[in-house]
Amino acid sequence: MNETKSVDFDIIHKLLMNKTEHKTEKPNIVLSECLNMKPVRYDGGIVRDPFASVLAQYVNYIPVCPEVAIGLGVPRKRVTVVRKDKNDFQLVQPETGLDLTQRMSRFSEEFLNSLEDADGFLLKSRSPSCGVSGTKTYKNRDGTGFLYRGKGFFARDVIRKLPELPCEDEQRLKDMNIRMLFLTRVFSHFELRKALSDVSSMDAIRDFHQRYRDLIKAYNRTRLNNLDRIASNKKDLPLSKAKKAYQDKFNKVFLKRHRIDWEKLPYVPQPKDTMLYRDCI
């Protein structure tokens, strides 16, 4: 059966209107709507996640359910990811024969292009749309021929289009090291965004760099050297170019996962709330 229903882009704009009016006060995280918020899972359920619940005190959530946004109901027939070849995937509904690939791709593109001031994504594991990990991938459109567990359609588009933003799911965040890195990336991205939002001189960049210097050094000495040069601005770059250069380099500092002795660092950009780590494995 061919797909006939178009994406309702009014839904996208309604989703994005959920952003707080005080965007500079807290980080903004895109959250799978089935995590603590609404019973929009395929079976009409809701997932209670303690980490997302505690984190809500420190961030603003932008809720999204890609499957509902493209017109699928609650509850709904099973949706699966099918791999056609190495880099070509389909999103199908085996029982109805619907090919949802183009519909989901259009939604992802429109949603992500319209998204402003986001600092990260916290998505639902194993979901055919949102899964950052654990999503079953099949060989056949009828949902047979299991191949492996990978990523969902929407999550894959997020990681491809916005690699500078942390994107995790609630299951991966049970690992302490992954959780610490996620929080560090979210809050550092937010603080940099805030610091550079109204820059009138290099002083704002230097102040930010000085505060983060030890953390950058713990992660990537090469990036630190690059950022030192940009912050010193010995080449006398125009402020707009120096700002962009610093932002681009800084966003790449935390891309690789490292084991860090957090207690020895003078500054770590995350809430000092032990409840955020209570359910780590």
Secondary structure, 3 states (H helix, E strand, C coil): CCCCCCCCHHHHHHHHCCCCCCCCCCCEEEEECCECCCCCCCCCCCECCHHHHHHCCCCEEEEECHHHHCCCCCCCCCCEEEEEECCEEEEEECCCCEECHHHHHHHHHHHHHHCCCCCEEEECCCCCCCCCCCEEEECCCCCCCEEEEECCHHHHHHHHHCCCCCEEECCHHHCHHHHHHHHHHHHHHHHHHHHCCCCCCHHHHHHHHHHHHHHHHHHCHHHHHHHHHHHHCCCCCCHHHHHHHHHHHHCCCCCCCCCCCHHHCCCCCCCCCHHHHCCCC
